Structures are given as C-alpha cells and as structure tokens.
Amino acid sequence: MPASTIFLLLLSFVLALALALFQYFYKAKKRGSKNAIFAALRFVTIFSLLVLLINPKISSTEYYNEKPSLVLAVDNSSSIKEFGAGEEVKELVDQIQQDPQLRNNFDIEAYSFGSELQQFDTLNFEEGQTNLPSVFKDLSGLYENKVAPVIFITDGNQTLGEDFTFVADRFRQPILPVVVGDTAKYQDLSISRINVNKYAFLNNRFPVEIFANYSGNTSAETRLEIRRGNAVVYSKAVSFSSEKNSEVIQVQLPANSIGVHIYEVRLLPLEAEKNILNNSREFAVRVIDERTKVLVAYSILHPDLGTLKSSIESNQQREVELKPVSEVSGLDEYQLVILYQPDGRFKALINQLVAQNRNYFLITGPETDFSFLNRQQEIFQQEITNQSEEYFPVWNENFKAFQTEDIGYSDFPPLEGSFGNLNFPQTLDVLLYREVQGIKTNVPLLGLATSGDSKMAFLFGANIWRWRGVVYRETGSFQKFDDLMGKFVQFLASKSRQEWLLVEYEPLYAGSEAVIISADYFDQSYNFDPRANLELQLENIETGEQRQVPFLLKGNSFEVDLSSLQAGNYSFEVKVAGENISRSGSFRILDFNVEQQFARANLEGLQQIAAQKGQEIYFLSEFSRLKNELLSSNSYATIQKSRQKDVSLIDWKYLLGIIILALSAEWFLRKYYGLI
C-alpha cells in the first residue's frame, strides 16, 4: 500500500476520533458511560466513511498449480480402417485418457481429424480425406502460450494440403508420433497426380502430365497405358529402382471430337504387388470447337493490360489479344472488346462497335480523353477538370446482373480516375461505388448498362493490377479476382437467349468429394432472376433410374447437392419452369477412395517430424514407453504460478454493513435513553 494512503488513513483515524470526542465529551453537558458508547459508535461511522472516500486497494496473492496440456490428435480417416488398426487405435486412446498418472500430471484434451480438426467425440474411421497440415495449424492457435505436447496418432498418409513435415517443423509444441499401419516396404506402384487442362479445342492436341511413383527395395519394370474406353491411346515402358522411385511422363493427346472424354491412366501391376487400387486414375477433358476471343484495344502501355490478359485467360476457354488501337481493323473474330483508357484514336473503333450493336467493356483512367468520350457516346457524361482522383471501392450487395460476393474490397487499394462529377442518365447496375477521402458516395466505380440488345461494362479507374495482387496476398491465389473478371467476360460475351441459363459442373467427380451443380438464370434485361423455378432431371445411365431434384437458391445462384449419389455415369437436364430454355450434360462419379491408395504407413515422414522435435516415434503397442517418456521428462512438469489481485475497499460490502450497523445502534440507544 502506498505511503500516501497510509498517511491518509492515519489522518482519518485521528479526525474521526477527534470529532467523536468533541461531540460527546467536550460539548456534552453530562459525561458518563453512555457518552463513551455513543462516541465509539460515532467514531466507527465517521472513520468508515472516510476510509470509503480514500478507497485504499488491498492486494492479495493467490498461488495455483498449472498442469501442462496433453493433446491427443487421432487420425479418423478411413485409411486407418483399411490397415485394420481401428480397434488398436481406440484401445490406445482409452489407455491414455484413463491412466491415473497421466490424468494427475496433464490436462488431457483429445481431437480427431480427417479433412479438418474436430473436438473428440467418437472414432468411426470414415473420414474420406486426411489434411495433416491443418492439424498443426489449428493446434498452433489453440495452444500458442501453453506447454502442450502432442501425441500424433496417424498413419502419416495425407490427401490434402502442403507437405505436413514442413508445417510440423514450424509447430512450436513437442510432437510424439504414434505410427499406425504396416511399416514394411513392399513393392508398390502408384499414380500420385495427373495434371491436365479441363478444356481442349477440336483438332488440337492437349498436354497430360502424369506423376508415377514406386516404393520398393528392388528394381521394377512395368508399362504405363492411357485408355479411352477399351482403346489404348498411349503406351510407354517405365522402369524404377530403389534410387529412381518416381517419373514424370508428359504426353500430347489428340482432341478429335467434341464433348466430354474420360481417360484412364494405368500402371500394369507387378507380380508381388499387394495394393493395385492406386495403379490407376481417371481424368476428363471437355473438347470444344471454339473459344471466347477477347480484344483489348489500347493506346498506352500499362500493367493493367497484362493483368487483364492473365486474369481472363485463367479460363482455358478464353483467349485475349492485346492490340494497339491503330492496328485494329475488323471485329468479326472477337466476342468481346475491351477499350482501355480511350482517346481520340478510338473513334473509328467505337463507331464500329455502335454500328454493329456489339458489347464492350470500357476502362477509363487518368490518361482517358473524356472530352472525346463525352462527344462519342450518350451513356454517361464526365465533368472535365484535367485532374485525377483516387477512388476506393465500396461493394454493393444489391448488384443484380450475376452472382457475386465481397472478395475483400475494403482492403483494396484505390484506383486512379478522373476528378469531377459523373452523370449517368441511364440506369446502371452498380457492383462497386466510389469512396473518396473516407466518404462513401453513390457514384459508380464499376457497373453494367444495357442499350437495346447491347450490354456494356464500365470501370472508372486504372491500376486494377494492384487489386489482383492484394487478392493473391490475402488468399494465396488469384482465383477470386479472376472469377470476377470471368463473370464479366461471360456476361458480356453472351448474346443468345440460350445463354440466359448458365450451368456449372464437373464431368468427373471422385467418390470422396462433393457433387455440386450450380446454375444462374437471367431475365430479358440480363439481370439475375431469383424467382425462377429451376429443376434438374437426372438419370443413371447404367440402371435407367430417373429422379427430379429442385434447385435451391443459395445467395445469388441456384445450387443442387448430389453428393449422396452412388458411383456411376449420369446424364442430366436443367429446365426453367415456364420457359423453353434448358441445359443438358453428363458426369461420372468414380468409385474412388483416395484413402485406399496407400500400401503402408508413411514411416519416413513421421520419423522426420519426430527428429525435428528431438523425439522418438512410437507404435500402438508401446503405451508404457510413451507413458514413461511423458512422466519422466522435465519439460512437462507442473508449474506453480501466482496471481495477484487488487481489490478496492469500496467493493467490500462488509464496510457498508458496519456503517449502517453503527448508525442504527447509535439511533436506537439514543431513542432508548430518551435523547431524541
């Protein structure tokens, strides 16, 4: 307690005593034993009130023991069941959780994981994917400032995410791996990955990249085949050894007919091979006879031009051609024209677009000649100031043209545009408004307009290359930005009534992934229509079984989830009630379980993360050795900690009770003795 507080308390004591003696002895006509009682009660009252005014703080120290956490991270994927180790894993988990010595020394907290980390409930070993990196990422946040050794019970085989050994190396807690499954190294061939574009163009050749792996201590020779139906379209002899355990095969296949084509890649099995489920994989390619070709016309060089090309061409169905406006002649080969910061040199091109009733995307910036644009078109008029201004984007959730989402616009840097009022006589469907110097406005930054049968998009700012960079920095991918640009291109490049209904699906689904078909429907004004009634008619091609499934509205799109379907080939047709519009397609669900692709436990990976943390690996039968390590290590000792509490005396209710009691007693005694 500070010296000043002690001084005030002593002063209060003296003052309270002086006031009590002055009232009941100095001024009193009669002095007796009653006066001493009244003085004592008055002293208690005054002193207590003064103490409350001073409000000293009383400090107390509380000591407590903090046990370290013991984290059980248990693999609940179906590969554990494939190894026949499910009951052994459950038995080990029960031994750890019920052991009295471990419970006395640790706070035991259990989690299970497959595609994501979850609070421990029951183990059924039915998870279809294994994401080992997410285990360490999630546990890092949960136990950032604690001592929490992790018992990592798994076969070490992952199907999602980056290499878990790198993530485990950055994990700050001790890791004690418990190996599940067979660790013997058998001869085993596998195809780990196939890289192929989703689309190919008729009469072209498309590349396929195949990653073939081998596990074994001896040499092995086999043959790789690529089949389409019963026909072998490619074959190659491949050889492996204990040193050469992988090979990348690159193939160019012909695209001879339109439609979806399914191929099977197969490694012929070895005689001694135990697991042949991982020897083959399938992939699908959609062959189309044309692609959307986009012209970007410009008069100045700018980083935005490269961004537009890279973003739009992220969809293999689209091709972008960058041309100086002076070199542009005919437009017949293009489905969409983008005008970048136009000036007087664009006059002939804009006249041609208007005459042919063509759709276009206009992007302006500080180098745009607005005097020319104001004369050339009547859709908008920009005030001429010859000054630039920075505009931050503000997302409009009421944008109607197509499905969209907030991709983090509030974190985007500003675009550079022209300062001055912007007048839009026509109705504009706005996706982004402008924010200027912290003030949100109703002036459009990005939006769509229609004029007759033509559709136009307007972006009133340059430097969108910065936006794409921010999306990559925040998400690790350009996808969200590229998807946004792709939707604008798709919307502007479509002309026919049939394209009012857009359906997205994959031709091939693995058995362990969600089967989702989504659809967008636009009305005659090219606005997304959430009132439409969409229905999917589905047929199993092998059995002929048919069913009808309604689409559900999810945000600004329609969606149907078919994940409950069995493996097989299916055809479908999407219809709009009351409209003569439909889309059809087909897809295949593979009888493929990625968790069945492993022939043995990943002993090497688990040994590596154990070595990184200075630990040893354990097996399911070594509970005693694991327990001794946990109990004998000084790193996991219980720590005594102290916690200091400062309590203000004004919060002490008993002092208020003393004041009330003293005043009440004095009043009753004075009343009793007839003094009041």
ZAMARGU-4260 file (C-alpha; in steps of 0.2 Angstrom, whole numbers, plus 5000, padded with zeros to 4 digits):
<rodrens>
0) 5000/5000/5000 | 5007/5017/4996 | 5014/5028/5010 | 5002/5042/5005 | 4987/5030/5008
5) 4994/5025/5025 | 4996/5043/5029 | 4978/5047/5024 | 4971/5033/5034 | 4980/5039/5050
10) 4974/5056/5047 | 4956/5049/5045 | 4958/5039/5062 | 4964/5055/5071 | 4950/5066/5063
15) 4936/5053/5067 | 4942/5051/5085 | 4943/5070/5087 | 4926/5073/5080 | 4918/5059/5091
20) 4927/5066/5107 | 4922/5084/5103 | 4904/5080/5101 | 4901/5068/5116 | 4913/5074/5129
25) 4919/5092/5125 | 4901/5099/5121 | 4892/5087/5132 | 4883/5094/5147 | 4884/5077/5156
30) 4898/5065/5155 | 4895/5046/5158 | 4897/5029/5152 | 4884/5032/5139 | 4894/5045/5131
35) 4908/5033/5128 | 4897/5021/5119 | 4890/5035/5108 | 4907/5042/5105 | 4914/5024/5100
40) 4899/5022/5088 | 4901/5039/5080 | 4920/5036/5078 | 4916/5020/5069 | 4904/5028/5057
45) 4915/5043/5053 | 4931/5033/5051 | 4922/5020/5040 | 4915/5034/5029 | 4932/5042/5027
50) 4940/5026/5023 | 4927/5024/5009 | 4932/5041/5002 | 4950/5036/5002 | 4946/5019/4994
55) 4963/5010/4998 | 4967/4995/4987 | 4970/4979/4996 | 4982/4967/4987 | 4982/4948/4989
60) 4992/4934/4980 | 4984/4918/4975 | 4995/4903/4971 | 4989/4889/4960 | 4997/4874/4950
65) 4995/4874/4931 | 4997/4857/4923 | 5003/4856/4905 | 4990/4850/4892 | 4992/4833/4884
70) 4985/4834/4866 | 4978/4818/4858 | 4977/4821/4839 | 4969/4805/4832 | 4968/4801/4813
75) 4949/4797/4810 | 4951/4794/4791 | 4946/4778/4783 | 4964/4773/4779 | 4966/4768/4797
80) 4951/4755/4794 | 4960/4749/4778 | 4975/4745/4788 | 4964/4735/4801 | 4971/4745/4815
85) 4954/4754/4821 | 4952/4744/4837 | 4970/4746/4842 | 4969/4765/4840 | 4954/4765/4851
90) 4962/4755/4864 | 4977/4766/4865 | 4966/4782/4866 | 4957/4774/4880 | 4973/4769/4889
95) 4980/4787/4888 | 4963/4795/4893 | 4960/4784/4908 | 4978/4782/4915 | 4978/4790/4933
100) 4996/4795/4932 | 4994/4804/4916 | 4977/4812/4922 | 4986/4818/4938 | 5001/4826/4928
105) 4992/4833/4912 | 4976/4841/4907 | 4971/4828/4893 | 4962/4835/4878 | 4958/4824/4863
110) 4954/4829/4845 | 4951/4819/4829 | 4954/4824/4812 | 4951/4820/4794 | 4948/4834/4782
115) 4948/4846/4797 | 4952/4845/4816 | 4937/4842/4827 | 4934/4840/4845 | 4935/4822/4850
120) 4918/4813/4850 | 4919/4795/4844 | 4931/4787/4832 | 4922/4779/4816 | 4937/4780/4804
125) 4925/4785/4790 | 4933/4802/4785 | 4936/4802/4766 | 4951/4814/4766 | 4966/4817/4778
130) 4973/4835/4780 | 4988/4833/4791 | 4994/4851/4789 | 4978/4858/4796 | 4980/4849/4812
135) 4996/4858/4816 | 4990/4875/4810 | 4974/4873/4821 | 4983/4867/4836 | 4996/4882/4835
140) 4982/4894/4838 | 4974/4884/4852 | 4990/4881/4862 | 5000/4896/4857 | 5005/4901/4875
145) 5005/4884/4884 | 5015/4869/4886 | 5006/4856/4876 | 5015/4840/4869 | 5005/4832/4855
150) 5003/4813/4854 | 5000/4812/4835 | 4992/4795/4831 | 4991/4793/4812 | 4997/4783/4798
155) 5006/4798/4791 | 4997/4797/4774 | 4989/4814/4768 | 4977/4818/4754 | 4975/4837/4756
160) 4987/4852/4759 | 5005/4855/4758 | 5018/4843/4764 | 5014/4841/4783 | 5033/4839/4788
165) 5036/4857/4783 | 5021/4863/4793 | 5026/4852/4808 | 5043/4860/4808 | 5035/4877/4811
170) 5024/4870/4825 | 5031/4875/4842 | 5025/4861/4853 | 5033/4844/4855 | 5026/4830/4844
175) 5026/4812/4849 | 5021/4802/4833 | 5012/4785/4835 | 5013/4775/4819 | 4998/4766/4813
180) 4998/4753/4800 | 5011/4742/4791 | 5028/4749/4790 | 5036/4736/4779 | 5042/4742/4762
185) 5033/4732/4749 | 5034/4734/4730 | 5020/4746/4726 | 5017/4756/4710 | 5005/4772/4711
190) 5000/4787/4701 | 5000/4801/4713 | 4994/4815/4702 | 4988/4820/4684 | 4989/4837/4678
195) 4978/4841/4663 | 4968/4856/4657 | 4949/4855/4659 | 4946/4861/4641 | 4954/4856/4624
200) 4950/4863/4607 | 4944/4852/4592 | 4958/4846/4581 | 4971/4852/4593 | 4982/4841/4605
205) 4981/4844/4623 | 4995/4840/4636 | 4994/4827/4650 | 5007/4826/4664 | 5007/4810/4674
210) 5017/4808/4691 | 5021/4789/4693 | 5029/4783/4709 | 5037/4767/4716 | 5040/4760/4733
215) 5052/4745/4735 | 5070/4739/4738 | 5072/4731/4721 | 5071/4736/4703 | 5054/4735/4694
220) 5048/4737/4676 | 5031/4740/4670 | 5021/4749/4657 | 5010/4764/4658 | 4994/4765/4647
225) 4982/4778/4644 | 4965/4771/4639 | 4949/4779/4632 | 4936/4766/4633 | 4944/4749/4628
230) 4956/4758/4616 | 4974/4761/4621 | 4979/4779/4615 | 4996/4779/4623 | 5008/4766/4630
235) 5026/4768/4637 | 5038/4756/4646 | 5044/4763/4663 | 5057/4757/4675 | 5060/4760/4693
240) 5073/4756/4706 | 5076/4760/4725 | 5085/4776/4719 | 5074/4781/4705 | 5057/4780/4713
245) 5047/4792/4703 | 5045/4798/4685 | 5035/4812/4677 | 5028/4806/4660 | 5022/4820/4648
250) 5010/4816/4634 | 5001/4825/4620 | 4984/4818/4616 | 4973/4822/4601 | 4956/4830/4603
255) 4947/4823/4588 | 4929/4825/4593 | 4918/4837/4603 | 4911/4833/4620 | 4917/4826/4637
260) 4930/4812/4635 | 4936/4801/4650 | 4953/4793/4650 | 4961/4780/4662 | 4979/4781/4666
265) 4985/4763/4672 | 5002/4756/4678 | 5002/4737/4674 | 5004/4729/4691 | 5019/4719/4697
270) 5018/4701/4702 | 5022/4704/4721 | 5011/4720/4722 | 4999/4720/4736 | 4989/4736/4733
275) 4984/4738/4715 | 4970/4751/4719 | 4982/4765/4717 | 4989/4759/4700 | 4976/4769/4690
280) 4967/4785/4689 | 4955/4794/4678 | 4953/4811/4671 | 4941/4820/4660 | 4943/4833/4646
285) 4930/4843/4638 | 4933/4846/4619 | 4925/4862/4612 | 4925/4868/4594 | 4928/4887/4598
290) 4933/4898/4612 | 4929/4916/4618 | 4941/4928/4610 | 4943/4945/4618 | 4951/4960/4611
295) 4960/4973/4622 | 4962/4989/4612 | 4974/5002/4620 | 4984/5017/4615 | 4996/5017/4630
300) 5006/5003/4639 | 5000/5000/4656 | 5002/4985/4669 | 4983/4983/4668 | 4985/4976/4651
305) 4995/4961/4657 | 4983/4959/4672 | 4968/4958/4660 | 4976/4945/4649 | 4982/4934/4663
310) 4965/4935/4673 | 4954/4932/4658 | 4965/4918/4651 | 4965/4909/4668 | 4949/4901/4660
315) 4956/4890/4646 | 4940/4893/4635 | 4946/4911/4633 | 4959/4920/4623 | 4965/4938/4624
320) 4973/4948/4611 | 4981/4964/4615 | 4982/4976/4601 | 4986/4995/4599 | 4970/5003/4593
325) 4979/5009/4577 | 4981/4991/4572 | 4963/4986/4575 | 4953/4983/4559 | 4939/4970/4559
330) 4929/4963/4574 | 4922/4948/4567 | 4933/4936/4576 | 4930/4943/4593 | 4916/4940/4605
335) 4920/4955/4616 | 4930/4971/4615 | 4939/4980/4630 | 4943/4998/4627 | 4957/5003/4639
340) 4958/5022/4643 | 4952/5028/4626 | 4956/5044/4617 | 4953/5052/4600 | 4962/5037/4591
345) 4947/5026/4597 | 4934/5035/4586 | 4933/5023/4572 | 4933/5008/4584 | 4919/5015/4595
350) 4909/5019/4579 | 4911/5001/4573 | 4905/4994/4590 | 4889/5005/4590 | 4885/5001/4571
355) 4887/4983/4574 | 4877/4983/4591 | 4892/4975/4599 | 4895/4973/4618 | 4910/4981/4626
360) 4920/4984/4642 | 4926/5002/4644 | 4940/5005/4657 | 4945/5024/4660 | 4959/5032/4670
365) 4970/5047/4671 | 4975/5046/4653 | 4957/5045/4646 | 4951/5059/4634 | 4934/5062/4642
370) 4931/5077/4630 | 4931/5064/4616 | 4921/5051/4626 | 4908/5064/4630 | 4905/5068/4612
375) 4906/5050/4606 | 4893/5042/4617 | 4877/5047/4627 | 4878/5034/4641 | 4887/5045/4653
380) 4895/5062/4654 | 4911/5066/4664 | 4915/5083/4670 | 4931/5089/4663 | 4943/5095/4676
385) 4960/5088/4670 | 4964/5082/4687 | 4965/5064/4694 | 4957/5057/4710 | 4959/5041/4720
390) 4943/5030/4722 | 4942/5016/4735 | 4929/5003/4730 | 4913/5000/4740 | 4904/4984/4737
395) 4885/4984/4733 | 4877/4969/4739 | 4861/4973/4728 | 4870/4970/4712 | 4858/4960/4701
400) 4867/4955/4685 | 4875/4939/4691 | 4881/4930/4707 | 4894/4940/4716 | 4902/4941/4733
405) 4913/4953/4743 | 4931/4947/4739 | 4938/4959/4751 | 4935/4976/4743 | 4938/4985/4759
410) 4956/4980/4759 | 4959/4985/4741 | 4970/5000/4736 | 4962/5014/4727 | 4960/5016/4708
415) 4966/5031/4699 | 4952/5040/4690 | 4947/5057/4684 | 4941/5070/4696 | 4924/5078/4693
420) 4905/5074/4693 | 4900/5059/4683 | 4882/5059/4676 | 4873/5043/4671 | 4856/5047/4663
425) 4854/5028/4660 | 4850/5015/4673 | 4867/5007/4679 | 4868/4991/4688 | 4882/4995/4700
430) 4894/4982/4708 | 4906/4995/4716 | 4903/5013/4722 | 4916/5026/4725 | 4923/5031/4742
435) 4933/5047/4741 | 4943/5053/4756 | 4934/5042/4768 | 4916/5047/4761 | 4905/5034/4753
440) 4896/5040/4738 | 4883/5034/4726 | 4894/5037/4711 | 4898/5021/4702 | 4915/5014/4700
445) 4911/4998/4692 | 4894/4993/4684 | 4884/4987/4669 | 4872/4995/4657 | 4861/4990/4643
450) 4856/4999/4627 | 4844/4990/4616 | 4852/4972/4614 | 4869/4978/4618 | 4877/4976/4635
455) 4892/4987/4642 | 4903/4987/4657 | 4911/5002/4664 | 4926/5003/4676 | 4931/5021/4680
460) 4948/5019/4687 | 4965/5012/4682 | 4978/5001/4692 | 4967/4985/4694 | 4984/4976/4694
465) 4985/4981/4712 | 4969/4973/4716 | 4974/4956/4709 | 4990/4957/4719 | 4980/4960/4735
470) 4969/4945/4732 | 4984/4934/4730 | 4992/4941/4745 | 4977/4938/4756 | 4972/4921/4749
475) 4987/4914/4741 | 4978/4913/4724 | 4972/4924/4710 | 4956/4914/4709 | 4943/4926/4717
480) 4949/4941/4706 | 4950/4930/4691 | 4932/4923/4694 | 4925/4941/4695 | 4933/4946/4678
485) 4927/4929/4671 | 4909/4933/4676 | 4910/4950/4667 | 4918/4942/4651 | 4905/4928/4651
490) 4890/4940/4654 | 4896/4952/4641 | 4901/4939/4628 | 4884/4930/4628 | 4872/4935/4615
495) 4859/4921/4613 | 4844/4918/4623 | 4850/4901/4627 | 4864/4909/4637 | 4852/4916/4649
500) 4854/4899/4658 | 4872/4895/4664 | 4876/4878/4672 | 4892/4874/4680 | 4898/4856/4684
505) 4912/4845/4683 | 4912/4830/4671 | 4921/4819/4684 | 4919/4818/4702 | 4930/4807/4714
510) 4919/4797/4726 | 4925/4807/4741 | 4921/4824/4735 | 4905/4834/4735 | 4895/4833/4719
515) 4888/4851/4717 | 4879/4858/4701 | 4876/4876/4701 | 4866/4887/4689 | 4862/4905/4685
520) 4847/4912/4676 | 4845/4929/4669 | 4829/4938/4664 | 4827/4948/4647 | 4836/4963/4655
525) 4851/4951/4659 | 4848/4953/4677 | 4849/4938/4689 | 4831/4932/4692 | 4830/4924/4710
530) 4811/4920/4707 | 4815/4907/4693 | 4810/4889/4696 | 4824/4878/4691 | 4823/4859/4691
535) 4836/4845/4687 | 4831/4829/4679 | 4844/4816/4682 | 4846/4799/4675 | 4858/4785/4680
540) 4864/4779/4663 | 4868/4761/4668 | 4852/4757/4678 | 4840/4769/4669 | 4834/4776/4686
545) 4827/4793/4685 | 4824/4807/4698 | 4819/4825/4698 | 4828/4837/4710 | 4824/4855/4713
550) 4837/4869/4713 | 4839/4879/4729 | 4843/4897/4730 | 4859/4900/4738 | 4865/4918/4738
555) 4864/4924/4721 | 4864/4907/4712 | 4855/4891/4711 | 4863/4875/4718 | 4859/4857/4720
560) 4869/4844/4730 | 4870/4827/4723 | 4884/4820/4735 | 4873/4806/4741 | 4873/4798/4723
565) 4882/4781/4721 | 4896/4779/4709 | 4891/4778/4691 | 4888/4788/4675 | 4874/4801/4675
570) 4865/4812/4662 | 4855/4827/4667 | 4845/4841/4660 | 4841/4858/4669 | 4825/4866/4664
575) 4817/4883/4669 | 4798/4882/4673 | 4788/4892/4660 | 4802/4895/4648 | 4808/4885/4633
580) 4826/4885/4640 | 4836/4870/4645 | 4854/4864/4648 | 4860/4846/4647 | 4876/4837/4651
585) 4883/4822/4659 | 4895/4817/4673 | 4903/4802/4681 | 4906/4798/4699 | 4921/4787/4702
590) 4921/4773/4714 | 4937/4780/4720 | 4943/4781/4738 | 4959/4791/4740 | 4962/4783/4757
595) 4963/4766/4749 | 4978/4772/4739 | 4991/4769/4752 | 5000/4752/4754 | 5009/4756/4770
600) 5011/4769/4784 | 5022/4785/4780 | 5035/4780/4792 | 5048/4791/4784 | 5038/4807/4786
605) 5033/4803/4804 | 5052/4799/4808 | 5056/4816/4801 | 5044/4826/4812 | 5050/4816/4827
610) 5068/4820/4823 | 5064/4839/4820 | 5057/4840/4838 | 5070/4829/4846 | 5058/4815/4850
615) 5056/4796/4845 | 5042/4788/4836 | 5031/4775/4845 | 5019/4761/4839 | 5002/4756/4845
620) 5008/4743/4857 | 5021/4754/4866 | 5009/4763/4878 | 5021/4760/4893 | 5036/4768/4884
625) 5026/4783/4878 | 5019/4785/4896 | 5037/4784/4904 | 5043/4797/4892 | 5029/4809/4896
630) 5031/4807/4915 | 5050/4807/4916 | 5053/4822/4905 | 5056/4838/4915 | 5049/4848/4900
635) 5031/4843/4905 | 5032/4847/4924 | 5018/4855/4933 | 5021/4874/4936 | 5016/4884/4951
640) 5010/4901/4947 | 5004/4916/4956 | 4990/4928/4953 | 4989/4945/4962 | 4973/4953/4965
645) 4970/4971/4969 | 4953/4974/4977 | 4946/4992/4980 | 4939/4993/4998 | 4924/5002/4991
650) 4919/4985/4984 | 4920/4977/5001 | 4901/4975/5006 | 4905/4972/5025 | 4911/4990/5027
655) 4895/4997/5021 | 4886/4985/5034 | 4897/4992/5048 | 4892/5010/5044 | 4874/5005/5044
660) 4875/4995/5060 | 4884/5009/5069 | 4872/5022/5064 | 4857/5011/5068 | 4864/5006/5085
665) 4868/5024/5090 | 4850/5029/5085 | 4841/5015/5094 | 4852/5019/5110 | 4848/5037/5109
670) 4830/5033/5107 | 4831/5021/5122 | 4838/5033/5133 | 4826/5047/5128 | 4839/5058/5120
675) 4829/5060/5104
</rodrens>
